[in-house]
Amino acid sequence: MLKAIDMMRKREGEILKAVKHLSGETNAFNEPEMMVIGGYALRAFIPFSRFTRDCDFAVKKRNGWNIDFLKKILPDGFSIEHEEKRGSYGFMRCVKFLRHERSRIKVSIDFMEGEIRGREEKDAVIIDRKMIQRREFVELVIGGEKVRIPVPCYTDYFIMKVVSCRASDIRDVAAIILERGAPESLDERLKEVLPHPEVFDAKLNRIISEIKKKMFLDSWRGIFGTKKYDDEDRKKVLKLLEKL
């Protein structure tokens, strides 16, 4: 267990260096305009943090591709593992391998341009101008150090998490809605950023079904390493989600 924690800390230290490098190379994430999403952005919305294997960035689409510029300014030691460009959507995964004792650690940075895509074809969230304008610059602790990074506004982040709907996302949704309540102007925003709005209802129903399971509470506490959450919190989350 201690070895695994040491490995995660080493990975997070590398992410810290990468975030600071990218901030310096992009005029504090303004050229191009981008923001951190995923597990690291979660720290802006709840009092807990969890280790995550990669750092995800959302970038607005431009004529041409912002990822063509980003590949020229990658942090030291990172190489492109996967790249694709399809119409309104671009994706680039960059990786670096570290040694920790006898283990090999993989560190990943993902750039999503134009749209944030999930596993299924309809799982898409548009990165529009409004999303960029409403991003919030916050100070987050990464690798034991405070860094200033942009994250989505709460409503946009909530939509991303619901559409993604992996096991970790479901726990994240429960945590953020308990801490922050129902997102503002949700229906309006769904129409603006979801090419397939019906996906949201389907994923939300899946999330509610998982949270209703009694075993959910243990996994929810476990992912954040806390005993704070109890069954009353779980029931409160269900009430909030069922009203959406």
Secondary structure, DSSP 8 states (H G I E B T S, - for coil): -HHHHHHHHHHHHHHHHHHHHHHHHTTTTBTTBEEEEHHHHGGGTSS-----SEEEEEE---SS-HHHHHGGG--TT-EEEEEEEETTEEEEEEEEEEEETTEEEEEEEEEEESEEE-SSTT-EEE--HHHHHT-EEEEEEETTEEEEEEE--HHHHHHHHHHH--HHHHHHHHHHHHHH-S-TTHHHHHHHH-SSTHHHHHHHHHHHHHHHSTTHHHHHHHHHT-S---HHHHHHHHHHHHH-
